[in-house]
Amino acid sequence: MHTDTLRDDIKALMPRAKGDLAEMVSFRSIHDPAQSPPAECDRMVDWLIEAFADVGLRDVQAHVTDDGSRAVTGFAEGPLDAPTVLLYFHHDVQPPLGDDAWDSPVWTLTERGGRWYGRGAADCKGNIAMHLTALRALGKDLPVNIKIIGEGSEEQGTGGLEAFVPKHADLLAADTILVCDAGNFAVGVPSLTTSLRGLANVVVTVRSLSSPMHSGMFGGAAPDALAALIAMLATLRDDAGNTTVRGLDATGVWPGVDYPPEQFRVDGNVLAGVDLLGGGRVSDMVWARPAATVLGIDCPPVVGSSAAIQPEARARINLRVPPGMDAVSAQDALVDHLTAVAPWHVHVEIEREANGQPFTGTNSGPGYEAMLDSMRAAYGRDVVMQGQGGSIPLCTVFQETFPDAEIMLIGVEEPLCLIHAPNESVDPTEIENMAYVEASFLRRYAERFAAPR
C-alpha cells in the first residue's frame, strides 16, 4: 500500500479545503430563478471547472441538461487497464429558509464550536471539498481512471441529470460509482449507506359542494370537504403512528445498525415528552418500512377564515417506499386506499405526482471490499451499514444505465450537519477523514481490481 504519508498530506491540505469551501459557500447556487439569480449557479459552475482542471482533470466542461441546469463532467487518465471510478456530487443548494433563522451569515463560511457553518457547507459542497482534497493528495500519480459528474439541480428534483445520464452513458461509464451525497451515522463512525427509500407522491382533491355555505344555516347536514379530507388522511396511520396504507407491508426489519431512540430524538429535534412513532425500532421505521407524510393542505388559514363550510380541500401526500417494494405499485395502493376511505360519496380526484424507485447499493465486489478497508483504516473501527430514509432517484438511474458497476454512497453529511435546515454546518474532521477514505480507496481499489479473481 502507498498510504504511509497520505494522511499527513491530507491534513496539510485542510487549510486549502477550508478555502475551497468558503468560496463555494459564497455562491448562492439555488437552482430556482425565483429565489436566486441564475448567474450565481453559473459562477459556481465556472469555479468547479477551474478547480477540477487545477487538480489534473481534462475536458472539464459544463452541459446544459433538460431542466436548464448545468452538469459538470471531467476525466483523468490512470494507468493502462486500471478501473474507472465516477465521482458524483451536486453543486446546487437548498434555499436558506430565512436569514434571521441563522446564527451566522448564510453565505459566509463561519467557524464556530469546531464546525464550519454556511448553506451547502455539508450538502453537498463539503463533499466537493472532500473530492478536491483527495485528488490533490494523490497528485499526478492517479491509480485509477477518474470521472466526475456534478449535478446542478438535485435539490429541486427536476430530473435534469436523470435524463442526462442515459443519453451520455459512454461519457460516464465506470466500474465503480461513488455517490457522495450521504455521510456517516455520526461523527467518527464510518458508515456505508446501503439502501434508499423510494417515493410516491400524490395530490388528492376532495369536493362536496359547488360553493362555500354558511356553517350556521347548513352545518350539520351539508358535507364538509375539509372534514372529509381530514378523515381520509387520518386513516394513513394507526394510533401508534404506523403507516396503514391498504396493501402495503409495514412490517419490514432493518438488518444493519440500530438507530438508538435517544440519538434519533436529538437528530430529529423531537420535543420532550412527544412519542416516537411506530411499532418497530427506529431503524425499521425510517429505513425498512413505508411512511406516509402529509406535506401540505390547501384550506382557509385561521386568520381570515369565515363561518363557512368548505366545498373543496386538497392535500399533498409523500409516501416513502422501502427497498423491496415497487414505487409504482405503492402509488397505486395509496390511490386505491384514499379512494376507498373517502366518506359521504364526496368527489375525489387524485393526481399522481412524482415517483422514484427505492435503491439497494453494492454489498460485494473489489470496490466494496476496498471501501471497507479504507474506512476502517481512516477511523480505526468497524464500518456500520445504514439506510437512508430519503430518496436519490439518480441512484436507480445509475443502476439501470450501468448494471455492472459497483455503486456506493458515502460523504460528509452526518446528522449534526442539519442539512436543508437553518444553521447547516460540517465537521471539518469528516472532510479530512473522508478525503483520506476516498484517496486510500482509489489506491486499494486499483490493487484489488488488478489482483486475480
CORWONOR-V180509 format. One record per backbone hydrogen bond with DSSP energy under -0.5 kcal/mol. CO is the residue of the C=O (numbers start at 1). NH is the residue of the N-H. If there is no record, write none. Layout:
co=[CO/CO]
nh=[NH/NH]
This chain:
co=[3/5/6/7/8/9/10/10/11/13/14/15/16/17/18/19/20/21/22/23/24/26/27/28/29/29/30/32/32/37/37/38/39/40/41/42/43/44/45/46/47/48/49/50/51/52/53/58/59/61/63/65/69/69/71/72/73/74/75/76/79/83/84/84/85/85/86/86/87/88/89/98/99/105/106/110/112/114/115/115/116/117/118/120/120/122/122/124/124/125/126/127/128/129/130/131/132/133/134/135/138/140/145/146/147/148/149/149/150/151/151/153/153/153/154/159/160/160/161/162/163/164/165/166/168/169/175/176/177/177/178/178/179/179/182/186/188/189/189/190/191/192/192/193/194/195/196/198/199/200/201/202/203/204/205/206/207/213/214/215/218/218/223/224/225/226/227/228/229/230/231/232/233/234/236/238/240/242/245/248/249/258/260/260/261/262/263/264/265/266/271/281/282/283/283/284/284/291/291/293/293/296/297/298/302/302/306/307/309/310/311/311/313/314/315/315/316/316/317/317/318/318/319/320/320/321/322/325/326/327/328/329/330/331/332/333/334/335/336/337/338/339/343/347/349/349/350/351/351/354/356/359/365/366/367/368/369/370/371/372/373/374/375/376/384/384/385/386/386/388/390/392/392/393/393/394/395/396/397/398/402/406/407/408/408/409/410/412/414/415/417/418/421/424/426/426/427/427/428/429/430/431/432/433/434/435/436/437/438/439/440/441/442/443/444/445/446/447]
nh=[7/9/10/11/12/13/13/14/14/17/18/19/20/21/22/23/24/25/26/27/27/28/29/30/31/93/32/35/36/40/41/42/43/44/45/46/47/48/49/50/51/52/53/54/55/57/56/75/61/73/71/68/65/71/63/150/61/148/58/146/82/145/175/176/87/147/88/178/149/180/151/101/102/108/119/117/115/428/112/117/426/110/121/125/126/124/127/127/128/129/130/131/132/133/134/135/136/137/138/139/141/142/85/76/87/74/89/151/72/91/92/156/157/158/157/163/66/164/165/166/167/168/168/169/172/173/406/86/179/408/88/180/181/410/413/189/190/185/186/384/193/194/386/409/361/388/359/321/356/319/353/317/351/315/349/313/347/309/218/219/221/222/225/228/229/230/231/232/233/234/235/235/236/237/244/241/278/238/248/250/290/260/263/264/265/266/267/268/270/269/274/285/286/287/288/288/289/293/320/295/318/316/299/314/304/305/308/215/213/225/208/209/206/298/204/317/295/296/202/319/293/320/200/291/322/198/325/358/330/331/332/333/334/335/336/337/338/339/340/341/342/342/346/207/205/351/352/203/353/201/199/196/369/370/371/372/373/374/375/376/377/378/379/380/192/386/257/194/195/197/197/395/396/396/397/398/399/400/401/402/405/177/362/179/410/193/182/414/417/418/425/421/424/118/116/428/430/431/432/433/434/435/436/437/438/439/440/441/442/443/444/445/446/447/448/449/450/451]
